[in-house]
Amino acid sequence: IERHSHRLWLLCIGGILGGIALKILIIKGMIDPLVPSIVLMGIKELVSLVLCGAAILFTGLTGMQNKQSAAFVFLGGISYELYLLHGVFLVKYNPFFLSIGHGTLFSFNVMLCVLIILSILLKRFTGFISHTRWKPAENMSTF
């Protein structure tokens, strides 16, 4: 895989740029008159899959080069708490069914910020009870 890493980087960058370009065309309504609505739904799903695949590929390629994202390391430190809390919040305050008036993306981001803050507090509280101190730098690990 290391031999072909430059091709993988091109695939990753092409997937991100192509996905963003298609998203812009879909949002502006330039593709709507050209294809039936069922095909448009398939294109939207395919674009989302391409963007997710490119993000996963980007994460993997940076990990292969021993580069770590501080955000990923931080989220890895609170991942168990996020796991415990996200189910409860998705059932009770699902951003796809409950929008705060500004749309689903805004509602999702608000919920994500609240979950991260609550996860940090839960991590510190459980560390206080077990007499261990949590710092993001202590939880560094390689990909």
HELIX and SHEET records of a PDB file:
HELIX    1   1 GLU A    2  HIS A    4  5                                   3    
HELIX    2   2 SER A    5  ILE A   27  1                                  23    
HELIX    3   3 ASP A   32  LEU A   34  5                                   3    
HELIX    4   4 SER A   37  MET A   64  1                                  28    
HELIX    5   5 ALA A   70  GLY A   77  1                                   8    
HELIX    6   6 SER A   79  LYS A   92  1                                  14    
HELIX    7   7 THR A  104  ILE A  129  1                                  26    
HELIX    8   8 PRO A  136  ASN A  139  5                                   4    
END                                                                             
